[in-house]
Amino acid sequence: MSGDTLTDFFGDVIHAYTRDDAIRDGVLVELPAKICREAGIVVPVAVTAGVWSLVAPDNIDEMPWQSVEGRMWDLLWMFTCTARASKGMHRSTIHFKCAFIVSRTAPGGVVLTETRTETLRAVCGPGDDGEPVITIMLPGED
């Protein structure tokens, strides 16, 4: 084979969908750096839209003692605890559990509240410029 690079083999890139594109489109939601640092995370963190729907559900105002900031903190804290427990394992993917209070209105207007525990997957990989970034997603999401 005469080519030594991927470009020689595959040709020029026709289109690339970047992390910034995904954040701009709402496919990923970037978490504020301040809360990430408070949780001990020094690299940018984004969650998928599916995870964000658990952190910031449409009806959060109807749930007593719940806030987006508090739920974000819970998510990041559970990730951080799991990451610290697996220190030295040199893994780029970590699975962890986080519980979310969810509510829905049943027939007759009765509000039902329950706890939903999700197993989440956090992947540390390269960002658009090769820098380390973390993406937290639901099972089955890429």
N, C-alpha and C positions, 0 to 999 in steps of 0.2 A: 504494500500500500504506500502511495507516495505522500499522502498528507499525514501530518503529525498532530493536528489539532482537531477539535470537534467541528470547527468552522470548515476546515478542509474536507471533513467527512460529510457533514450535514448541510453545509452552506450557511449563508447569513441568516440571522434570526429575523423572522418575518414579523412577529408580534410577541411582546412580553407583558404579562400581567403581574405587576409588582405588588409588594406589601402596601406601599403608599396608595396604589390604585384600589386595593381591597378596602383600605380604611376609608378612602374617599367615597367609595360606593356603598359603605355600610356593611360589607361582608365581614369585616373585622372592625372591632371597636377598640381603640387605643385607650388604655387606662392611664389616669394622671400619674406622672412621674413622682409627684409628692407622696401619694399614698403607697406607691410601690416602694419607694425608699423607706418609708415608715415601717413597711413590712419586711425590710431587709433585702429588697430586690434592687439591684443597681443597673439592670438592663431594661430596655423598653418591653412592656407587656401589652399584648392585645388579646382579646377574646373573640370568639366567633359570634355571629349574630344570635345563634342558638343559645350560647352561654349568657350573652347579654340579656336575652329575654327572661332568664332566671334571676339575674342580678337586678334588672330594672323592669319588672313586669308592668303592663299597662295599668293595672289596678293597685299599685303599691300604696297609693294614698288612702285606700280603703283598709289597709292592713295596719293594725295598731303596732307601735313599737318597731316599725320597719322603715329603713331608708336605703336609698341606693348606696350611699357612702358606707353604711354599716354592712350591707350585703357584699360590697366590693372588698371591704376589709376582711370579712369572714372567708371569702374565696381566696384572697392572697395569703391570709394567715394559714389556712389549711395547706395551700401549696408550699409555703415556706417551711412549715413543720415537716412535711413529707420530704422535701428536698434536703433539709438538714439531716433527717434520719437516714437518707440514702447517700450521705456524703462519703466519698471514697469509692463509690461504685462506678463512677465515670459513665453515667448514662445520659443520653440526650433527651430521653423520654421518661416521664414520671406519671404514674397513675395515682390519683388521690380522690378521696371522697369529700363532698361538701353538702351540707343540708341547707335547704331553702324552705322557708314558709311560703306556701302557695294558697290562694283562696279562689273560690269561684262562687257565683250566685246560683243556687239551686232553684228549681221551680217554687214559686210562692215567695221569692225574694229572700230566702234564707241564705246567709253567707256561710259557706263551709270552708274551714281553714284546716290545713294539714301540713305535715312536714314531708318534703320530698328530698330524698338523698340521691345525689347523682355521683357516679364515678366519672371523673374528668381526666383528660389527658393533657399534660403540658409538654410541649416540645421546644427545646432550645436549639435554634439553628441560625443560619446566616440571614441577615436582613438584606435589603436591596443593595447595600454597599459592602456586604460581607461581614458586617458587625453582628455580634450576638444579640438575638431577640428571643423572646418567649411568646409562644402562642398557646392559649388554653382553649380546648375544644371538647365537645361532647364525643362519646364513642361513635365511631362511624364517620366522623368528619375528618377532612384532610386539610 
